[in-house]
């Protein structure tokens, strides 16, 4: 199973809480309460997100955290990178020389292609999109639709996450 770490999921929750009111300075305690996460976890994530340059930290009694750029300019890939490091489906998809069969492997190039597709999908979804409330019509969720940055092959369509609308 390909799965993001729980902390990455929580980082997205914290970032969406900040994005909901981008002009305001958010305290760690307020973010913990709004996201229903332990304060220690939120504090750890805020340090990682700040170190990655996604949020600014202002110290002091009137301090707090805010996004360094608009939610439209921050991608889900940025959040994943901040918490987990570079996106890699397999070790060899981003690092060379870390596998004993690398020189004779017949699947390495394909894993790199898959890794690139996943990265492009995560880069194509902004924090603003993921922070937006789910739109509902007739009881069905409208899917989050995006267009990968790389030019798709002719005849291909945009990628859609979620159920297909009727």
C-alpha positions as CSV (number, residue, x, y, z in Angstrom):
1,X,0.0,0.0,0.0
2,X,1.3,3.4,-1.0
3,X,0.6,5.6,2.0
4,X,1.6,9.0,3.3
5,X,2.7,9.2,6.9
6,X,0.1,10.3,9.5
7,X,2.2,13.4,10.2
8,X,1.9,14.5,6.6
9,X,-1.8,14.2,6.7
10,X,-1.8,16.2,9.9
11,X,0.4,18.8,8.3
12,X,-2.1,19.3,5.6
13,X,-4.9,19.7,8.2
14,X,-2.8,22.4,10.0
15,X,-2.0,24.1,6.7
16,X,-5.6,24.2,5.7
17,X,-6.5,25.7,9.1
18,X,-4.0,28.5,8.5
19,X,-5.2,28.9,4.9
20,X,-8.8,29.4,6.1
21,X,-7.8,32.8,7.5
22,X,-4.5,33.7,5.8
23,X,-4.3,37.3,7.1
24,X,-4.5,36.3,10.8
25,X,-1.5,35.1,12.9
26,X,-2.4,31.7,14.3
27,X,-1.1,30.4,17.6
28,X,0.0,26.8,17.9
29,X,-2.6,26.3,20.6
30,X,-5.4,27.7,18.4
31,X,-4.3,25.5,15.5
32,X,-4.3,22.5,17.8
33,X,-7.8,23.2,18.9
34,X,-9.1,24.0,15.5
35,X,-7.5,20.8,14.0
36,X,-8.3,18.5,16.9
37,X,-4.7,17.5,17.1
38,X,-2.4,17.3,20.2
39,X,-0.5,20.6,20.8
40,X,2.8,18.8,20.8
41,X,2.1,17.3,17.3
42,X,1.1,20.7,16.0
43,X,4.2,22.4,17.4
44,X,6.4,19.7,15.8
45,X,4.7,20.2,12.4
46,X,4.9,24.0,12.7
47,X,8.7,23.8,13.1
48,X,8.9,21.5,10.0
49,X,6.6,23.7,7.9
50,X,8.5,26.8,9.0
51,X,11.9,25.2,8.2
52,X,10.6,24.3,4.8
53,X,9.6,28.0,4.2
54,X,5.9,27.3,3.9
55,X,4.9,29.4,7.0
56,X,6.4,32.3,8.8
57,X,6.8,32.3,12.6
58,X,6.5,35.5,14.6
59,X,7.6,35.2,18.2
60,X,6.1,37.0,21.2
61,X,2.8,37.5,22.9
62,X,1.2,38.7,19.7
63,X,3.1,36.2,17.6
64,X,1.9,33.2,15.6
65,X,2.1,31.5,12.2
66,X,1.0,32.5,8.7
67,X,1.5,31.3,5.2
68,X,4.6,32.6,3.4
69,X,2.7,32.8,0.1
70,X,-0.9,32.5,-0.9
71,X,-2.6,29.1,-0.6
72,X,-2.9,29.0,-4.4
73,X,0.9,29.0,-4.7
74,X,1.5,26.2,-2.1
75,X,1.0,22.7,-3.4
76,X,0.3,19.4,-1.7
77,X,3.7,18.4,-2.9
78,X,5.2,21.3,-0.9
79,X,3.6,20.0,2.2
80,X,4.6,16.4,1.6
81,X,8.2,17.5,0.9
82,X,8.3,19.5,4.1
83,X,7.3,16.6,6.3
84,X,8.6,13.5,4.5
85,X,11.4,14.8,2.2
86,X,11.4,14.2,-1.6
87,X,8.6,12.1,-2.9
88,X,9.8,8.7,-3.8
89,X,7.8,5.6,-4.6
90,X,11.0,3.5,-4.5
91,X,14.5,4.4,-3.3
92,X,15.9,4.3,-6.8
93,X,13.2,6.6,-8.2
94,X,15.1,9.6,-6.7
95,X,18.5,8.3,-5.6
96,X,21.1,6.4,-7.7
97,X,23.5,3.9,-6.3
98,X,21.3,2.7,-3.4
99,X,20.3,-0.7,-4.8
100,X,22.4,-3.8,-5.5
101,X,20.5,-4.6,-8.8
102,X,20.3,-1.0,-10.1
103,X,22.5,-1.6,-13.2
104,X,20.5,-4.7,-14.3
105,X,17.0,-3.6,-13.1
106,X,14.3,-3.7,-15.8
107,X,11.8,-1.7,-13.8
108,X,13.8,1.3,-12.6
109,X,12.9,3.6,-15.5
110,X,9.2,2.7,-15.1
111,X,9.3,3.4,-11.3
112,X,10.8,6.8,-12.1
113,X,8.0,7.5,-14.6
114,X,5.4,6.5,-11.9
115,X,7.2,8.7,-9.4
116,X,7.1,11.6,-11.7
117,X,3.3,11.1,-12.3
118,X,2.6,11.1,-8.6
119,X,4.8,14.1,-8.1
120,X,3.0,16.0,-10.9
121,X,-0.4,15.0,-9.4
122,X,0.6,16.4,-6.0
123,X,2.1,19.5,-7.5
124,X,-1.1,20.1,-9.5
125,X,-3.3,20.4,-6.3
126,X,-2.9,23.7,-4.4
127,X,-3.5,24.2,-0.7
128,X,-6.4,26.5,-1.7
129,X,-8.1,23.6,-3.5
130,X,-7.6,21.1,-0.7
131,X,-8.8,23.7,1.9
132,X,-12.0,24.5,0.0
133,X,-15.1,22.9,1.5
134,X,-16.3,20.0,-0.4
135,X,-18.9,21.0,-3.0
136,X,-21.9,18.8,-3.1
137,X,-24.6,18.4,-5.8
138,X,-27.4,15.9,-5.5
139,X,-25.6,14.0,-2.7
140,X,-22.5,13.3,-4.9
141,X,-19.2,14.9,-4.2
142,X,-17.8,16.8,-7.1
143,X,-14.3,15.5,-7.8
144,X,-11.2,17.6,-7.4
145,X,-10.0,18.1,-11.0
146,X,-6.6,19.2,-12.0
147,X,-4.4,19.5,-15.1
148,X,-0.8,18.2,-14.7
149,X,1.8,20.8,-15.4
150,X,3.5,18.7,-18.0
151,X,1.8,18.6,-21.4
152,X,-0.3,15.5,-21.6
153,X,-0.1,13.2,-24.5
154,X,-2.6,14.0,-27.3
155,X,-6.0,12.6,-26.7
156,X,-5.5,12.4,-22.9
157,X,-7.8,14.1,-20.5
158,X,-7.3,15.9,-17.2
159,X,-7.0,13.6,-14.1
160,X,-9.9,13.5,-11.7
161,X,-9.7,12.5,-8.0
162,X,-12.9,11.1,-6.6
163,X,-16.1,9.8,-8.0
164,X,-17.1,10.8,-11.5
165,X,-19.9,13.3,-11.5
166,X,-23.2,12.3,-13.2
